[in-house]
Amino acid sequence: MNFIIMVLGNIISTFFQSGIWVVGFFFLLVKTFENKELKKASGILVGISLVILFFYSVLVNL
């Protein structure tokens, strides 16, 4: 049980530590260049990046 809790904690920790940089980058990009198409594209890219990052976090911590 302790092993499962540690693995889940590491997955969540890795995901959020790296995910904050992805979200922060695209947030600043949209705030710097106010553009409707850029906002839509960055929303899609943030979603794709976070999904890939989640799978990476799971694979690294297993």
N, CA and C atoms as a LAMMPS dump frame, in Angstrom:
ITEM: TIMESTEP
0
ITEM: NUMBER OF ATOMS
186
ITEM: BOX BOUNDS ff ff ff
-5.0000000000000000e+02 5.0000000000000000e+02
-5.0000000000000000e+02 5.0000000000000000e+02
-5.0000000000000000e+02 5.0000000000000000e+02
ITEM: ATOMS id mol type element x y z
1 1 1 N 0.832 -1.198 0
2 1 2 C 0 0 0
3 1 3 C 0.874 1.258 0
4 2 1 N 1.938 1.205 0.792
5 2 2 C 2.85 2.34 0.858
6 2 3 C 3.505 2.594 -0.503
7 3 1 N 3.839 1.518 -1.219
8 3 2 C 4.456 1.641 -2.54
9 3 3 C 3.513 2.339 -3.516
10 4 1 N 2.243 1.974 -3.492
11 4 2 C 1.263 2.576 -4.395
12 4 3 C 1.094 4.064 -4.092
13 5 1 N 1.05 4.41 -2.832
14 5 2 C 0.916 5.814 -2.447
15 5 3 C 2.14 6.609 -2.888
16 6 1 N 3.325 6.043 -2.742
17 6 2 C 4.549 6.732 -3.163
18 6 3 C 4.594 6.917 -4.672
19 7 1 N 4.191 5.892 -5.42
20 7 2 C 4.201 5.982 -6.881
21 7 3 C 3.197 7.035 -7.352
22 8 1 N 2.002 7.026 -6.807
23 8 2 C 1.001 8.027 -7.188
24 8 3 C 1.455 9.441 -6.822
25 9 1 N 2.08 9.583 -5.674
26 9 2 C 2.608 10.886 -5.269
27 9 3 C 3.692 11.376 -6.212
28 10 1 N 4.568 10.462 -6.637
29 10 2 C 5.624 10.841 -7.575
30 10 3 C 5.064 11.206 -8.939
31 11 1 N 4.042 10.484 -9.397
32 11 2 C 3.418 10.788 -10.679
33 11 3 C 2.783 12.172 -10.639
34 12 1 N 2.027 12.446 -9.605
35 12 2 C 1.366 13.742 -9.472
36 12 3 C 2.391 14.858 -9.343
37 13 1 N 3.432 14.619 -8.558
38 13 2 C 4.472 15.626 -8.365
39 13 3 C 5.189 15.946 -9.672
40 14 1 N 5.589 14.921 -10.408
41 14 2 C 6.273 15.132 -11.684
42 14 3 C 5.372 15.851 -12.672
43 15 1 N 4.118 15.455 -12.735
44 15 2 C 3.181 16.067 -13.669
45 15 3 C 2.996 17.549 -13.384
46 16 1 N 2.764 17.913 -12.125
47 16 2 C 2.503 19.31 -11.806
48 16 3 C 3.758 20.17 -11.861
49 17 1 N 4.921 19.599 -11.525
50 17 2 C 6.147 20.384 -11.611
51 17 3 C 6.465 20.765 -13.046
52 18 1 N 6.251 19.868 -13.967
53 18 2 C 6.518 20.166 -15.372
54 18 3 C 5.335 20.861 -16.038
55 19 1 N 4.138 20.525 -15.631
56 19 2 C 2.941 21.097 -16.235
57 19 3 C 2.805 22.585 -15.996
58 20 1 N 3.302 23.065 -14.87
59 20 2 C 3.199 24.494 -14.581
60 20 3 C 3.995 25.306 -15.587
61 21 1 N 5.099 24.75 -16.082
62 21 2 C 5.9 25.456 -17.085
63 21 3 C 5.173 25.517 -18.426
64 22 1 N 4.499 24.441 -18.781
65 22 2 C 3.741 24.415 -20.042
66 22 3 C 2.61 25.441 -19.994
67 23 1 N 1.842 25.409 -18.939
68 23 2 C 0.71 26.324 -18.798
69 23 3 C 1.202 27.772 -18.708
70 24 1 N 2.264 27.993 -17.963
71 24 2 C 2.813 29.341 -17.831
72 24 3 C 3.321 29.904 -19.145
73 25 1 N 3.991 29.071 -19.932
74 25 2 C 4.502 29.518 -21.223
75 25 3 C 3.376 29.957 -22.144
76 26 1 N 2.353 29.121 -22.266
77 26 2 C 1.264 29.465 -23.17
78 26 3 C 0.417 30.615 -22.63
79 27 1 N 0.303 30.736 -21.318
80 27 2 C -0.405 31.87 -20.736
81 27 3 C 0.297 33.18 -21.101
82 28 1 N 1.622 33.206 -20.921
83 28 2 C 2.368 34.418 -21.256
84 28 3 C 2.358 34.69 -22.755
85 29 1 N 2.366 33.637 -23.554
86 29 2 C 2.311 33.813 -24.998
87 29 3 C 1.004 34.471 -25.421
88 30 1 N -0.092 34.014 -24.858
89 30 2 C -1.401 34.584 -25.206
90 30 3 C -1.524 36.011 -24.672
91 31 1 N -0.984 36.278 -23.482
92 31 2 C -1.062 37.627 -22.921
93 31 3 C -0.18 38.609 -23.688
94 32 1 N 0.929 38.124 -24.233
95 32 2 C 1.827 38.996 -24.977
96 32 3 C 1.251 39.359 -26.334
97 33 1 N 0.713 38.352 -27.03
98 33 2 C 0.159 38.572 -28.359
99 33 3 C -1.337 38.275 -28.32
100 34 1 N -2.139 39.3 -28.172
101 34 2 C -3.595 39.145 -28.13
102 34 3 C -4.1 38.805 -29.534
103 35 1 N -4.442 37.54 -29.737
104 35 2 C -4.895 37.089 -31.041
105 35 3 C -5.863 35.927 -30.826
106 36 1 N -6.992 35.945 -31.526
107 36 2 C -8.02 34.918 -31.348
108 36 3 C -7.528 33.549 -31.812
109 37 1 N -6.847 33.513 -32.966
110 37 2 C -6.356 32.235 -33.484
111 37 3 C -5.258 31.66 -32.594
112 38 1 N -4.402 32.541 -32.076
113 38 2 C -3.34 32.096 -31.187
114 38 3 C -3.916 31.531 -29.894
115 39 1 N -4.958 32.151 -29.388
116 39 2 C -5.592 31.667 -28.156
117 39 3 C -6.183 30.278 -28.362
118 40 1 N -6.826 30.07 -29.507
119 40 2 C -7.417 28.764 -29.807
120 40 3 C -6.33 27.701 -29.996
121 41 1 N -5.295 28.047 -30.746
122 41 2 C -4.204 27.106 -31.004
123 41 3 C -3.454 26.764 -29.722
124 42 1 N -3.229 27.753 -28.868
125 42 2 C -2.504 27.481 -27.626
126 42 3 C -3.331 26.624 -26.676
127 43 1 N -4.646 26.78 -26.698
128 43 2 C -5.501 25.919 -25.871
129 43 3 C -5.403 24.468 -26.296
130 44 1 N -5.384 24.248 -27.604
131 44 2 C -5.247 22.883 -28.12
132 44 3 C -3.87 22.321 -27.784
133 45 1 N -2.822 23.137 -27.971
134 45 2 C -1.468 22.681 -27.691
135 45 3 C -1.236 22.415 -26.204
136 46 1 N -1.849 23.205 -25.351
137 46 2 C -1.729 22.962 -23.907
138 46 3 C -2.363 21.619 -23.559
139 47 1 N -3.521 21.344 -24.105
140 47 2 C -4.182 20.056 -23.839
141 47 3 C -3.356 18.881 -24.311
142 48 1 N -2.842 18.965 -25.528
143 48 2 C -2.011 17.876 -26.069
144 48 3 C -0.735 17.714 -25.244
145 49 1 N -0.107 18.836 -24.9
146 49 2 C 1.134 18.786 -24.123
147 49 3 C 0.913 18.177 -22.744
148 50 1 N -0.195 18.52 -22.106
149 50 2 C -0.453 17.987 -20.773
150 50 3 C -0.777 16.497 -20.809
151 51 1 N -1.442 16.039 -21.854
152 51 2 C -1.708 14.604 -21.99
153 51 3 C -0.399 13.847 -22.182
154 52 1 N 0.461 14.351 -23.061
155 52 2 C 1.765 13.716 -23.278
156 52 3 C 2.593 13.742 -21.996
157 53 1 N 2.571 14.857 -21.294
158 53 2 C 3.309 14.976 -20.041
159 53 3 C 2.786 14.026 -18.984
160 54 1 N 1.481 13.81 -18.949
161 54 2 C 0.918 12.863 -17.983
162 54 3 C 1.399 11.44 -18.261
163 55 1 N 1.367 11.043 -19.533
164 55 2 C 1.857 9.705 -19.87
165 55 3 C 3.346 9.574 -19.584
166 56 1 N 4.107 10.621 -19.841
167 56 2 C 5.534 10.612 -19.528
168 56 3 C 5.745 10.455 -18.011
169 57 1 N 4.968 11.173 -17.221
170 57 2 C 5.092 11.085 -15.763
171 57 3 C 4.795 9.683 -15.264
172 58 1 N 3.784 9.048 -15.856
173 58 2 C 3.438 7.685 -15.454
174 58 3 C 4.56 6.728 -15.832
175 59 1 N 5.09 6.838 -17.045
176 59 2 C 6.133 5.923 -17.496
177 59 3 C 7.429 6.089 -16.718
178 60 1 N 7.783 7.308 -16.366
179 60 2 C 9.021 7.556 -15.634
180 60 3 C 8.933 7.005 -14.209
181 61 1 N 7.777 7.09 -13.604
182 61 2 C 7.65 6.716 -12.189
183 61 3 C 7.197 5.276 -11.958
184 62 1 N 7.045 4.508 -13
185 62 2 C 6.692 3.089 -12.799
186 62 3 C 7.871 2.2 -12.801
